[in-house]
Amino acid sequence: MSMFRAKKLDLGCFVNARVIRDHTKRKVFAEHEAERQALRYIIRNMELPARTRAQAQLELSQMHCYTRSTQISNRCTEGGKGRGVLRDFKMTRFNFRLNALKGLIPGVKKGIW
């Protein structure tokens, strides 16, 4: 993990280690996504020789686990919680409600009927 961690973090509101880890996973996944897709295409292409496909499979299995999309989980950027996270805002329901009531989220207001 330390080999992927940036020297200077580009997001300002990190609270705990889980949020930092989630940010690192997202960054590493974005960097290696094209390479993973290319290797998966080679593995599934039945017209290529078996040796080439096996070599691509070996390379894919030796890639770091942070390059997998399944490693990414939604976490709140403010509190670091992993449950009740709204994807569009990357916040938990509670933090979303607090920020919306304060007027910190543009385009969101309390519904009254």
Secondary structure, 3 states (H helix, E strand, C coil): CCCCCCCCCCCCCCCCHHHHHHHHHHHHHHHHHHHHHHHHHHHHCCCCCHHHHHHHHHHHHHCCHHHCHHHCCCCCCCCCCCCCEECCCCEEHHHHHHHHHHCCCCCCCCCCC
